[in-house]
Amino acid sequence: QTACLLTTSIGSRIQSMHPEEVVSLLVQLDRLVQLLEAPLFVPLRLHLLEPATHPYLVKALYSVLMLLPQSEVFETLRRRLKSVPTVSMLHLQPATG
């Protein structure tokens, strides 16, 4: 939940940042995605198979994806998120009606 709030906060502040701060943020997000692909984070990636149980993880990673410019790191994270079971993602939607 904290990661989701953090990415939302970053997204709203990015417009008021100086260009060098934006570059620094993007470098940090690039490193984050690279770290998530490391063997150490296999348990975390396995949590993506249960988005209903770990909705904030999925939402936070999608938020990071939206902040990244289209690049190799963007494609890496996009491919990872494509492996999230889409049927389970339906449960993350707010109820309508």
C-alpha positions as CSV (number, residue, x, y, z in Angstrom):
1,Q,0.0,0.0,0.0
2,T,2.8,2.4,0.8
3,A,4.5,1.7,-2.5
4,C,1.2,2.5,-4.3
5,L,0.8,5.8,-2.4
6,L,4.4,6.6,-3.1
7,T,4.1,6.2,-6.9
8,T,0.9,8.2,-7.0
9,S,2.6,11.0,-5.0
10,I,5.6,10.9,-7.4
11,G,3.3,11.1,-10.4
12,S,1.6,14.2,-9.1
13,R,4.9,15.9,-8.2
14,I,6.8,15.1,-11.3
15,Q,5.3,18.1,-13.2
16,S,6.9,20.5,-10.7
17,M,10.3,18.9,-10.7
18,H,13.4,20.3,-12.3
19,P,14.7,18.3,-15.3
20,E,17.7,17.0,-13.4
21,E,15.4,15.7,-10.6
22,V,13.2,14.0,-13.2
23,V,16.3,12.3,-14.7
24,S,17.4,11.2,-11.2
25,L,14.0,9.8,-10.5
26,L,13.9,7.9,-13.8
27,V,17.4,6.4,-13.1
28,Q,16.1,5.2,-9.7
29,L,13.1,3.6,-11.2
30,D,15.3,2.0,-13.8
31,R,17.4,0.5,-11.0
32,L,14.3,-0.6,-9.2
33,V,13.0,-2.6,-12.2
34,Q,16.4,-4.1,-12.7
35,L,16.5,-5.2,-9.0
36,L,13.0,-6.7,-9.3
37,E,14.4,-9.0,-12.0
38,A,17.2,-10.2,-9.7
39,P,17.0,-13.8,-8.2
40,L,16.7,-12.3,-4.7
41,F,13.2,-11.0,-5.7
42,V,11.7,-14.3,-6.9
43,P,9.4,-14.5,-3.9
44,L,8.1,-10.9,-4.7
45,R,7.5,-11.8,-8.3
46,L,5.6,-14.9,-7.3
47,H,3.2,-12.6,-5.4
48,L,2.2,-11.3,-8.8
49,L,0.5,-14.6,-9.4
50,E,-2.0,-13.7,-6.7
51,P,-3.1,-10.1,-7.5
52,A,-6.2,-10.4,-5.4
53,T,-4.0,-11.2,-2.3
54,H,-1.3,-8.5,-3.2
55,P,-3.3,-5.8,-5.0
56,Y,-1.0,-3.0,-3.9
57,L,2.1,-4.6,-5.4
58,V,0.4,-4.9,-8.7
59,K,-0.9,-1.4,-8.6
60,A,2.4,0.0,-7.5
61,L,4.3,-1.8,-10.4
62,Y,1.7,-0.5,-12.9
63,S,2.2,3.0,-11.5
64,V,6.0,2.6,-12.0
65,L,5.3,1.4,-15.5
66,M,3.3,4.5,-16.3
67,L,6.1,6.8,-15.0
68,L,8.8,5.1,-17.1
69,P,9.5,6.3,-20.6
70,Q,9.2,3.6,-23.3
71,S,12.6,1.9,-23.1
72,E,14.1,-1.5,-22.5
73,V,13.3,-1.2,-18.8
74,F,9.7,-0.3,-19.6
75,E,9.5,-3.4,-21.8
76,T,11.0,-5.6,-19.1
77,L,8.4,-4.4,-16.6
78,R,5.6,-4.6,-19.1
79,R,6.4,-8.2,-20.0
80,R,6.5,-9.0,-16.3
81,L,3.1,-7.5,-15.6
82,K,1.7,-9.3,-18.6
83,S,2.3,-12.5,-16.7
84,V,-0.2,-11.4,-14.0
85,P,-3.3,-13.6,-14.3
86,T,-5.9,-11.4,-15.9
87,V,-8.9,-13.2,-14.4
88,S,-7.6,-12.4,-11.0
89,M,-7.1,-8.7,-12.0
90,L,-10.9,-8.4,-12.4
91,H,-11.2,-8.6,-8.7
92,L,-9.1,-5.5,-8.3
93,Q,-11.7,-3.4,-10.0
94,P,-14.1,-1.5,-7.8
95,A,-17.7,-2.7,-7.8
96,T,-20.1,-0.8,-10.0
97,G,-23.7,-0.3,-9.4
